[in-house]
Structures are given as structure tokens and as C-alpha cells.
Amino acid sequence: MEYRFATKEGVLTVKDYKKGLEVVSYEGEDIYLTVPGDLRIEKAMEHATEAEAEFAQGMEPAAQTEPAVASKTEKGQGKPVISIGKKALLSCKSLRRVILPETMEEVGDWAFAYCDELREVCLPEKAIRFGRGIFRECGKIRLVTVAGKQRDIGGLLAASVTLLDAPYLFTPVRCGDEEWLRQWDARMLQILRTADRDGYSKMVLCGEEDYGSRENNLDYFLNQKRKSKVRIAFMRLLNPAGLQSEVKEELENYLREHTVGSAASGGILFGNKDADVWDETWQVLLTEHGEDSGYYKLFTEIGCLTEENFDRILSETGENFPEMKAWFLKYKEETIGYTDFFADLML
């Protein structure tokens, strides 16, 4: 039997499942959703209006049955919510943050797939059975927090499914331990060290009907591959739990090598016709993290901003990200050398 539970801005539908309840669907506009741990099942106590009562009299008896509803209980007094069903919150466009209860045991296939605004998920520290593609196309997830685990681990746990495509690393119990971090870095390095061209021929052969499209253009393919690697390098450096010094150095070098005008890029100048496809670090920062101080401070700290590329980068920053622009100006003045603040501000 199915029951309805009212959230702040919507309704969760749950049903009897094993020794508890399973969330089977959601309708609404909640931005922050807390899935209840225990629910009391009861008949709806709403009173029908006179018009509704008259209408109901003409219906078959079965249609007059009051719908069952669910409400929160004190912990342990009702039925536990133990599962998020298959596709239960598929394509919930309003959702930004979801909290799963201590009672949770299963999350079904594609449970949160295509929730493209989802940023944070909170899990209990326990063994949970996860289905396939639970966060497919949820590219904005930045944090999967687990009770008792440090914040860095939450970032890495999120990246295991968004950037590394490694669902075997999505483990709330093991995440953060030494072996888990070793496996995370091994997967990361495997991706970073794979040739950028890898997979291009197969993609073209499998997409003959799209021949000539931007997606089948080699330069575009390589640019997207490098952007993916840049995202991973940024993520790991900003979540450095257990990061070994030699791996840290490799990640920093990768970001510098893919910033035009930096020393590590071989001094490539912006006039080079191939420059754009080697500037993925700046492209990712500008288009995806211009308001994130952690990203643009890391960009300067590891030497991506130089005297050679400063003018163009400041110009492209424009007026969209004033705090990042101010940081770049301060960095130039303190690290690169004297700057005319007001002249640079006009760029």
C-alpha cells in the first residue's frame, strides 16, 4: 500500500517494503529535502467540503476510501524508511541538498539521476546498497557528507561518481581510510595519464550520423578531455586528505601546463593558433568557478597567473567576477610586481 508524506514544498510517496518503507516518488519544489527516518501511517483527517461530499455520494464505495497518509514520529515509534526506490527522485530540478536518515539501507537505480541542481548529499555512516547511476548527470554535486568524516572526504566521495566514474569508491563506511584514499588516487592518476586521444576513434565510429559536428571534431574532443582532467586535479588539490607530495606536484604541474603563458606550459603565447586548446585550466576556472575563492586562490598559488598572461586573464575576467578580479590585482601587486591598479581595472 502507498502513503503520502507532506514535505515543506511537496509530497513524498512511500510504500511498504520489507520490514519498513520505501520512497517511490516525489512531487514538489523542495530545495532542501530531509527524508524522514520513521513514519506513522494513518488515515487522512481532512474534512471534505459540502460540494465534495455531495460528489462523493455519487461515486462507487471503493472510491470514497480516505487516502492513507504518513507523518513523522518520535524515533523508533513508527515504520522506518529504509529505501529510496528506483528513479524515485529522477529529474527533480529544484533539489539542492538531500539528507538521508540513519535508517537507510538501500538506494535504487537512478534514484537521483538528472537532478542537475543537486549540490550536496548527506549520508549516515553505515553500509548502504547503492544501485546503478544513482547520480547520473548530477554534475554539480560538490559534497557528499558522511557523519563523522572530515569535509575533504565529502568532496572526494562526491567526485568518485561525478568525475572519476568509480561507483566502487562510493562507500560511506570505507571512505577516508588509507586504502580508500590509495584507490581514489590510483583511479585519478589512471585518468590523468591516459592519452587525450583515447576513445576518439571509437566515438567517431559510433557516431557516424554526427560526422562533421563539433562533438566529432578532434580539437574539441581533446579540449573536453583536458577539461575533465583539470576538474579532477582542482578537486584533489582542494581536498588534500592523505595526498602524497609527489602526486600533489604532478597535479600542480598539470594545471600549470594547461594554462597558456605559465612557465610550465613552455611559454606558449596567446598569439599561438593552438593556444585555446591548451588553456583548459583557465577555461574551467572562468566558466565554472569564478565565484569560488578556493579555486582562484589555488590558481595563483601554484603559479598559473604570470606576467605573460595577466593582461588577457584580467580582461577575460571582466565585470562578472569582481572578487576574483580583485584577487588577481592584489596577487600581481604583491607577487609579480608593481601594477597601476586603476589602469588594470579598466581591462
SVG drawing of the C-alpha trace seen along z (x, -y; Angstrom):
<svg xmlns="http://www.w3.org/2000/svg" viewBox="-25 -54 84 62">
<polyline fill="none" stroke="black" stroke-width="0.4" points="0.0,0.0 1.2,-3.5 1.2,-6.5 1.8,-10.2 4.1,-12.3 4.0,-16.1 7.4,-17.9 7.8,-21.6 7.2,-22.2 6.0,-18.9 4.9,-15.3 6.9,-12.0 5.0,-8.9 6.1,-5.8 5.1,-2.2 5.5,0.9 8.8,2.5 10.4,5.5 10.5,4.5 9.9,0.8 9.0,-1.7 10.4,-2.7 10.2,-6.2 8.8,-5.5 8.2,-9.0 8.4,-12.7 6.4,-15.7 7.2,-19.3 9.7,-22.1 11.8,-21.5 15.3,-22.9 16.4,-21.2 14.9,-17.8 15.2,-15.7 14.0,-12.1 12.3,-11.1 13.6,-8.2 10.4,-6.9 6.8,-7.4 3.4,-6.8 0.8,-5.6 -2.7,-6.9 -5.9,-7.9 -6.2,-11.4 -8.2,-13.6 -9.1,-16.3 -12.8,-17.2 -14.5,-17.3 -16.3,-20.4 -20.1,-20.1 -19.6,-20.0 -17.0,-17.3 -19.3,-15.3 -22.2,-15.5 -19.9,-14.5 -18.6,-11.5 -22.1,-10.3 -22.4,-9.5 -19.2,-7.5 -18.7,-3.8 -18.0,-2.9 -14.4,-2.0 -13.7,-5.5 -14.8,-7.0 -11.9,-5.4 -9.9,-8.1 -6.2,-8.1 -3.6,-6.9 -1.1,-9.5 2.2,-9.4 3.6,-11.7 6.8,-11.9 7.1,-10.0 9.5,-10.0 12.5,-7.9 11.7,-4.2 7.9,-4.5 6.8,-4.1 7.9,-2.3 11.5,-3.0 12.2,-4.4 14.8,-2.0 14.9,-2.6 14.9,-5.2 13.3,-3.3 14.3,-3.1 14.0,-6.6 12.2,-7.9 13.6,-11.4 14.5,-11.3 14.8,-14.8 13.9,-16.7 15.1,-20.1 14.6,-22.2 16.6,-19.9 19.9,-21.3 20.5,-19.3 19.2,-16.0 19.6,-14.3 19.1,-10.5 18.2,-9.1 20.1,-6.7 17.5,-4.0 18.5,-4.0 19.6,-0.6 19.2,-0.9 19.2,-3.5 17.9,-2.1 19.0,-2.6 18.9,-6.2 17.3,-7.4 18.6,-10.9 19.6,-10.9 19.2,-14.1 18.8,-16.2 21.0,-18.8 21.0,-21.4 21.8,-18.9 24.9,-20.2 25.1,-18.2 24.0,-14.8 24.2,-13.8 24.6,-10.1 24.8,-8.1 28.0,-6.2 26.7,-2.7 26.7,-0.1 24.1,-1.1 23.4,0.8 23.6,-1.6 22.1,-0.9 23.3,-1.9 23.7,-5.5 22.2,-7.0 23.7,-10.4 23.8,-10.2 24.1,-13.7 24.3,-15.3 27.4,-17.2 27.0,-20.0 27.4,-17.7 30.3,-19.0 29.9,-17.4 28.7,-14.0 29.0,-14.4 29.1,-11.4 28.6,-11.7 31.9,-11.6 34.0,-12.2 36.0,-15.3 34.8,-17.7 37.7,-16.9 36.4,-13.3 32.9,-14.6 34.4,-16.3 36.3,-13.2 33.3,-11.0 31.2,-13.2 33.9,-13.2 34.1,-9.4 30.8,-9.4 30.9,-12.8 34.5,-13.0 36.1,-9.5 33.1,-7.4 34.1,-5.0 31.0,-3.8 33.0,-1.2 34.5,-4.1 31.1,-5.4 31.2,-3.8 30.1,-5.8 31.8,-3.3 35.2,-3.0 35.6,-6.5 38.6,-8.3 40.6,-5.3 44.1,-4.8 43.2,-2.1 40.3,-4.0 42.4,-7.1 45.0,-5.0 42.3,-3.5 40.9,-7.0 44.3,-8.4 45.1,-5.3 41.9,-5.9 42.6,-9.6 46.1,-9.0 44.8,-6.4 42.5,-9.0 45.2,-11.8 47.8,-9.6 45.5,-8.2 46.3,-9.7 43.9,-12.5 43.1,-10.9 42.0,-7.7 38.4,-7.0 38.2,-9.4 38.3,-6.8 35.6,-4.8 33.4,-7.8 33.6,-8.8 32.9,-5.2 29.9,-5.0 28.5,-8.4 28.7,-8.3 25.4,-10.2 27.0,-13.1 30.0,-13.2 31.3,-16.8 29.6,-18.0 31.5,-19.9 31.5,-16.8 33.3,-14.8 36.0,-17.5 39.3,-16.3 40.4,-19.6 37.1,-19.9 37.4,-16.3 40.9,-16.9 39.8,-20.1 37.0,-18.4 39.2,-15.6 41.7,-18.0 39.0,-20.0 37.9,-16.8 41.4,-16.2 41.7,-19.8 38.5,-19.4 39.9,-16.3 43.2,-18.0 41.5,-21.0 39.2,-18.8 42.0,-16.7 44.2,-19.7 41.3,-21.4 40.6,-18.2 44.1,-17.1 43.4,-14.5 46.1,-11.9 47.6,-13.4 51.2,-12.4 53.7,-15.1 54.7,-13.6 51.1,-13.3 50.4,-16.8 53.4,-18.0 52.1,-16.1 48.6,-17.7 50.0,-21.2 52.2,-20.7 49.2,-19.5 47.3,-22.7 50.2,-24.9 51.0,-23.0 47.4,-23.7 47.5,-27.4 48.7,-29.4 51.6,-31.7 52.7,-29.9 56.2,-28.7 55.2,-25.0 53.3,-25.5 56.6,-26.0 56.0,-29.7 53.2,-29.3 52.0,-32.8 48.4,-33.8 49.0,-34.5 49.6,-30.9 46.7,-29.5 46.6,-26.4 46.7,-28.3 43.0,-27.9 43.1,-24.1 45.9,-24.3 44.3,-26.8 41.9,-24.4 42.8,-25.3 41.8,-28.9 38.7,-27.9 37.4,-25.7 38.1,-28.4 36.5,-31.2 33.3,-29.3 32.7,-27.1 34.3,-28.5 34.7,-32.3 32.9,-32.9 34.8,-30.2 37.7,-31.7 39.3,-28.3 39.7,-27.8 41.1,-31.1 43.4,-31.3 44.8,-27.9 45.2,-29.1 47.6,-31.9 49.3,-30.0 50.6,-27.3 51.9,-29.8 49.3,-29.7 48.9,-33.5 52.1,-35.2 53.2,-38.5 52.9,-37.0 49.2,-36.0 48.0,-38.5 46.5,-41.1 44.5,-38.7 43.2,-36.8 42.2,-40.1 40.5,-41.2 38.5,-38.0 37.5,-38.1 35.6,-41.3 33.0,-42.5 31.4,-39.1 33.6,-38.1 34.8,-41.3 36.2,-39.4 38.3,-37.1 39.5,-40.2 40.4,-42.0 42.4,-38.9 44.3,-38.8 45.2,-42.5 46.4,-42.1 48.4,-39.0 50.1,-40.9 51.0,-43.8 52.4,-41.6 54.0,-38.8 54.6,-39.7 55.5,-43.3 54.2,-46.9 50.8,-47.4 48.7,-50.5 45.5,-49.4 43.2,-51.8 44.8,-51.2 44.4,-47.4 40.9,-47.8 40.0,-49.2 41.0,-45.9"/>
</svg>
